[in-house]
Structure formats: C-alpha cells, structure tokens
Amino acid sequence: MNAPLPPQALAGSALAEPVLSVAALTKHFPDRPVLRGVDFALAPGQATALIGANGSGKSTLLRCLVRLIEPTSGQVRMLGRDVPALVPRALRQFRAEVGIVWQRHNLVPRLSALSNVIHGVQARMSCPRAWAQSLAPAAVRDEAMTCLDRVGLADRALVRVDSLSGGQQQRVAIARMLMQRPRFILADEPDASLDPQTGEEVMSLLLNLVRDDGLSLLVISHRLEHTLRFSDRILGLANGRIALDTATARANATGLRQFFDEAA
C-alpha cells in the first residue's frame, strides 16, 4: 500500500510556491454556468484528488486549466506561467510540460505500443520521424523503451495496441505521457473503464510517479477507496465552487459520502 506524504512533508511543501493556483475561475456555457468562482492552490510534489457529483464540472475544470476549453473569467497560474495570457506558441510549450491521462486512451490501434509511446516526444521536440519505431532516432526509441519499462510493458513493446487489454492500453498511454517529461499530471478518471484491480494498479502507478519523480498530480477520482488511498489532499467541487478541501489523512469514506449526499 502506498503511504501518504508524512505531515512534515506536507507542511514543508505548503511553504513552497504553488505549482498551480486558481482564483475566481468561471466557465459559462450558453445554457448554464458550470464553474462559478473556483479558488484553490496546490503545493508541488503532492497528489490531489478532485471529487464531485456527475455534472459538477470536474472535467471542465481540468480542461480550463490548460485552455483546452477557454475559461470565461478568472486566473490560472501553473508551473510559473500566467496561463490565460499565453500566446499560441507559449501555450504549446506550456502544454508540453503538463501530462494528461484521459479515460479514453487515444492510442493508434494499428500501431505497436512502442510506436504509440514514441508519439509522446512530439509534445516537446520537433521530430518528424517520431511516428513509428522503425523511423524514430535511436535515442528516442531507447527513451520510449525506458518509459514502457517503467509501466511494466517493456515485453509488449512490439505488440499492436488493439491486442492489449484495457489496463495495458492505459499503461501505454501513461508511458506516452512520460515521453513528454511532464512536470505536472492531470488525470481524468484514469481508472473509470477498468476493473477494480487494474484500476488500482493504474492509480498506484500514477502515485509512484509523484513520489519517485517529484511530480504533481491532480486526478479526478470516482472511487472513494482510490481517493483515500492514492492522494495526499482532497478537493470537492459542488455548485461550481470548491466546497471541500481536506488532507486525505483526515478524511474517511463516511465523510466523503456525506459530501456527495449534500452536494446532490
């Protein structure tokens, strides 16, 4: 079982400059407002779980953080950048430092696991040969193999992705994300389509990246047991705002269920 950060480590990280700070963030769609003034800040090196009822705006919030959806108003500062102010070229450079893991793996089914992982290098360098392992430079192939090894799939490198299990495909997607050399990871329910054991393995893998590489993680979680086991901090979104903010060590399943009941 992965242990949470000790209290002294959490206290020390709280003194560091936030890796992400959000202030008065709103997002209004034509039919309704979704985010009504979201405020929070994350210290570096922590795993933070974002919870909330279906339709509460969790995925919208993640997309707004990297401007895959443009916020209506508010401030987002991540990795030392004023995200809303970034021009297109600077925005691309910023996104290269943010690894994103979606529910859908977004892999190329007919290509091998290794080729799919190699695609991740395109986020941080111009490499027109980075489409397949047969074309990629040796250094890129070697790094991709290292990323596959980190997710336990080095022995499946040359296997077509569409012949892998759902859990293995999610691991390939995480390895591809590692090819970006990210500093911050956003994950949108990465265990949602997986069976309980495989989902636990994927969540453990993400937490280990935080611990081993000093990364920061903000993960949307829909399984309370994973929220409690694989995070240091829990944020709860309700009515378009952060309605819950607690250290995981002080949380329990009963309290989280009560949050969902009250937010419904």
N, C-alpha and C positions, 0 to 999 in steps of 0.2 A: 504493500500500500504506500502511495506517495504521501509523504508528510507535508503539511502546510508549512509556510515560512514561519520560523520562530518569532515571538513577539518583538524581540530586539531587532531582528532583521526588518520587520515591518516598520518599526519606529524609525530605523535609520533611513529606509527608503522614502519615508514620508517627508524627510528633510531635503531630499533631492528635488531638482526642478522637475515638474511633471513631464512625463513623456507624452501625455495627452491632457489638454484642458479644454473644456467645453463650457460656454457661457451663453445663456439665453437663446439656445438654438431652437428654431422653429421650422416646421415644414407644413405648408398648407397645400393640399390638393384641391382641385376645383369643387369637389363635393364635400370636403370636410378637412378640418385641421387634424394632423396626426401628432406632431411634436409641438408642444405649447410653451416651451421655455425650459429646455433641458440644461442642467448645470451639473458638472462633476469634473474631477481631475484625478488622473492616475499616476502613481509613482512608478518609476522604471523597475523592471525586474519582477513584476507581480502578475499573477493570473487572476483576472477578474471575470466573474460570471455575470451576464446580463439576463435577467429573467423577466417574465411578464406574460400576461394572457395573450392568446392568439389575437392578432389585430391591434396590439398595443403600440406597434411602431418600432419594434426591436430591429428588424431588418432594414427599415427605412433609416433608422439612426446610423447603423453601420455604413450604409451607402452614402449618407450625407457626410460622414467623417472624411471620406476620400473623394467626395464630389462625383460619385457615380450617379447620384441624384443631387441636384443643386438645392441647398437649404434655402428657405425663404428669407431667413434672417438669423443673426447670431454669430458667435465667434467659435472657431475651432483652431487650436494650436497643437500640432503634433510634430514630434521629432524636431522641434525648434523652428517650425515653419508656420506662418500665418496662412492656413490652407485656403480660405476664401479669396485671398489676394493673389494666389499663384497664377501666373500666366501659363498657357498650354504647355510650353516646353518644361518649365519648372514643375508643373503639376505631374507630368510624365516621370520626371526624375524622382519626385517625392513618392509617387506610387510604387516605384521600383523598390523602395525600402519598406513597403508595407505588404506583407504576405497575406493573402486572403484564401481561406478554405471555405468553400460553399457546400451546401447539401448535395448539389449535383456536381459531379467530379469534373465535368467539362474537359474530358480527355478525348483524344482522337482514337476511336475504337480500333481502326485497322492497323495502327502503328504499334510498335513494341513499347513496353514500359520504359525502356531506356530512351527511346526517341521522344516520348512524351515528357520525360524529365528534362531532357536537353532543351525543350522549348522554353523552359523557365529562364534560361540565360538571356533570352531576348529582352527581358524586362530591364536589364542593367547594362547591356552592351550591344552594339550593332554587330550582328553575326549572321549574315545571310545564309551561311551553311548550317545553321542550327535548326534544321528541320528534321533530320534523321541521323541515326548514329553512324551511318555509312558516310555521311558528308561532314560531320562535325569535326573540328580540330581535336587532336588527341587530348589536350588539356581539358577541353570541355567535356569530352566523353569520360575522362577519369573523374572529374568532379561530379558528374551525374551518377557514376557508379558509386561514389562515396555517399551521395545523398540516398541512393537506393539501399545501400548497406545500412544506413542509419535507421531506415524504416523497416528493416528486416526483409528486403526483397531483392537483394543482390543476385540471388539464384534464379530470379524470374525476369531478369533484365531483358532478355530477347523474346519473351513471350508476348503475344498480342494482347493488348489491354482488354479486348472484348471477351477473352477467355479467362480472365481473372474474376475472383469473387468481388462482391461489393466492398468488403473491407479491404481487400488488396488494392482495388482501384482507388479508394480513399487514401491509402498509404502512398500510392503513386502520385496522387495529387499533392500530398504533403511534401513528397520528395521534390516534385517540380517547384513548389513554393520555396523550398530551401535553396534551389538554384539561384533564386533572386538575391540570396544573402540578406534576408529581411532583418530589420531591427524591431519591428512591431508586427504582431499577427492578429488579424481579425478572423474569427471563425463563426460562421452562421449555422448553428446546429449541425456540426460535423458528424454527429452520431445518430441523426434523425432517421436515416434509412437503413440503419444497421441493427443486427440482432444485439441483445444486451451485452454478450461477452465481447463481440467485435467492437461495439461502441465504446466499451470500457477500455479496450486496448488502444483505440484511436485517441481517446481523451488522455490516457496515460502518456501516450507518445507526445502529444502537444505540451502537456505539463513538463515533461522531461526536457523539451527544448527550452522552455523558460528557465528551468533550473540549470541546465548544462551550458547554455549559450548566453545566458543573461538577457534573454529577450523579454518582451512584454506581450501579454495576451489579453484580448477582450473577446470572450466567447459567449454567444447566445446558447443558453442551455435550456432544454425542456425536460430533462430528467433530474429530479431533485437529488437522487443519490449521487449523480455525477457532479451536480452543483456543489454539494457538500464535500465531495472527495477530491475534486480536481480544481479547486480555486482557493485563493487567499482572501478574496473580497467578493461580496455580492451586491450588485445594484439591481433594484427592482423598478421597472417602468410601468406607470399606471397614469391614465388620464393625461398622457402627453408629457409627463414630468417624472423625474426620479423621486419615487415615493419610498424607497427602501435603500439604505446604504449601511452595510454592516460588515465587519470582519467575519469570515467564514467560521473561525474558531468560536464565535459567539452565537452562531446560528444553529438551528435544528429543523428537522423536517416538519414538525408541528407548526412552528412559526412561519415557515415558508408557505405551507398550505393555507394558513390563515391569511397571509398576504394575498394569495391568489383569490381566496374567497371574498375578501374585502374589495379587491380590485375589479371583480367581475361585475 
